């Protein structure tokens, strides 16, 4: 008999700590957003945002980080002396640093220089270390090098997201949304609108919709310099981009292994200026700041609602409030930064204002 000694007591304790943390956290709220009078025509249209900013680490990525850590622990990849390493633009690393601290292991985030300083501070506040690289294409190779050098575990959200998440249920985000919608006027959404970073969230929704046999359609929004939409349009999964997305947490320079295009019913291209304009417009509309990826989602929401109006269809639309806009004071809410990026928000803001006034969306 050949044995490899494993400290099962430690791993069992780590799993219990993560499960206990989840039980202490009530599910995130599903916010109903007021729409103009045109939304009451016919069967009516209702809009909801799943507020993921209320997780302990403040973003949608809290769910993913929890799943990734449980997956790593239960596979025996994370042990009491393991350094966990991630390639992340920010929010996932913030959440992973939280779970690393919770179970008592070291954490390193490999991220592109220029990532939001607010996110960097949040990672470091949890005891994580930020390792910066110049190019987005470097984060994977550097993370793998650190894994080899330190004998650590590269947790690899971009590969593991779709397999670490239990898409059949277990209070994943899709199951949570559908349960929260049960008492609403249109309990089964006409559309779910989400973005793709790892692809894990869109894969979870798409699979769950099919598993539960719902007629709901899934729309995925994509930003400039991301290859998800071009790959979806052409079927070419080898496409790459040399430029990073300016909308943190959404869009990728390569087609990530967790991006399951076959479960997506439609994709919506969103200019970066539209993402920022929509983020600011929605923030004013609901009286609280939301982040850039939420702005991208909201532009997609307006697109699908406009299509419903044109077709005379009623129903509900559900999207995500991914994180708080307070993390982006120095970027998306900073007019000087917007000017430096040469983003003209005016035409997109005008389009949103006109849509809410008339129900007419630009061609």
LINTA-V97000 format. One record per helix or strand. SS is the DSSP state (@ for helix, = for strand). FROM is the first residue (numbers start at 1). TO is the last residue. If there is no record, write none. Layout:
((SS:FROM:TO) (SS:FROM:TO))
This chain:
((@:8:24) (=:30:33) (@:37:40) (=:45:51) (@:52:54) (=:59:59) (@:61:74) (=:83:87) (@:91:103) (=:106:112) (@:117:125) (=:129:133) (@:138:150) (=:153:154) (@:157:164) (@:173:180) (=:191:195) (@:200:211) (=:217:223) (@:228:234) (=:240:240) (=:254:254) (@:261:263) (=:266:270) (@:272:286) (=:290:290) (@:292:311) (=:315:321) (=:323:324) (@:325:328) (@:335:340) (@:346:358))
